[in-house]
Amino acid sequence: MDNFQTVLRFFMNQKSTIGYSFMALLTIGGERVFSVISFQCPCNHDQNFAYGLTFLLGPAAVLLVFGLFFSSKLWRLYTGCCLNPVKLCPRGNCLSCLRVFMSIFSKACVAPIMWLCVALLNGTFYECAVSGLDDNLVVDLFCKNKTVKCQQELARVPCDRSKLSNDERMELLLMLRAQSQILGWWIIIIAATVGLLGTCCTNCRSKVSFLQHTFWKNYMEKEKECFDTFAVEYATKLAERNLRSFFEKKDPEPFPFPNHRAWEEISAVYTFSRSEQCYSTLQQYVEKTDRDLTWEKRPVRDSEVGIEMS
């Protein structure tokens, strides 16, 4: 049992690494499926560039949108800001809001960057896209000191329909693939460097020590787990109380429920402050000495803003 707990604790501590590794495997598998099953380069000057670029950047854009869409922190920050723009910059601290957005966006960029790197290292999409360019710089680069036929047949190089000799075709194909892989490695190097510098800068400017920051992350995870469990239990009790009142045809029992202002306060994105020993907006709210302890007895839907208000 102790060995099982040790293994479980190890996987829980390394869940970010495991998650990114799993994402990388999915990206590699997805790229191979696209390359083998879906991708068929048209091999003509009019369509190669648009077709290859769509397969190269299209999935990356979709992954970026999905990364933002499934970010709970983004929706926690954004929900209700059209009706109350002050929520984006509480207490006028717009710099903190910008840091949160940068954190959300950087995490959402992980999957698209993985896709671009894998696709460029494979080279299939890049070969199709660049071979369709009619730009003189591109043509001169690949067909320098070669016959006019090279310029005419460059778009057909990714396919087997080129009229060039097999040696010339392989030479051009290797040049295209080399460029693609060089670009892929540069993206990996730049992304790794930016990630390292960003982490160093964040840790250097941290208001708390490393161990306290670790405790903070552990607390936030546990609070979320407990909140989900407690919310399900509380919602179940409320549903049972309402159904009992409906079927038994009697007044509902008093049921304490947080008011709208309380929900708004604990839903804000929290940034740690050394001036108060709080680790979340929930703890910050419950430890307030002047908090509103009144609870909603009978929620009424407001006709103007469409929210539950007491």
Sequence and secondary structure as in RCSB ss.txt:
>XXXX:A:sequence
MDNFQTVLRFFMNQKSTIGYSFMALLTIGGERVFSVISFQCPCNHDQNFAYGLTFLLGPAAVLLVFGLFFSSKLW
RLYTGCCLNPVKLCPRGNCLSCLRVFMSIFSKACVAPIMWLCVALLNGTFYECAVSGLDDNLVVDLFCKNKTVKC
QQELARVPCDRSKLSNDERMELLLMLRAQSQILGWWIIIIAATVGLLGTCCTNCRSKVSFLQHTFWKNYMEKEKE
CFDTFAVEYATKLAERNLRSFFEKKDPEPFPFPNHRAWEEISAVYTFSRSEQCYSTLQQYVEKTDRDLTWEKRPV
RDSEVGIEMS
>XXXX:A:secstr
 HHHHHHHHHHHHTHHHHHHHHHHHHHHHHHHHIIIII     STTTHHHHHHHHHHHHHHHHHHHHHHT HHHH
HHHTTTTT GGGGSGGG HHHHHHHHHHHHHHHTHHHHHHHHHHHHH HHHHHHHHT   HHHHHHHSTTS HHH
HHHGGGTTSS   S HHHHHHHHHHHHHHHHHHHHHHHHHHHHHHHHHHHHHHHT SS HHHHHHHHHHHHHHHH
HHHHHHHHHHHHHHHHHHHHHHHTS       B HHHHHHHTS     TTS  SSHHHHHHT TT    B SS E
E TTT  EE 
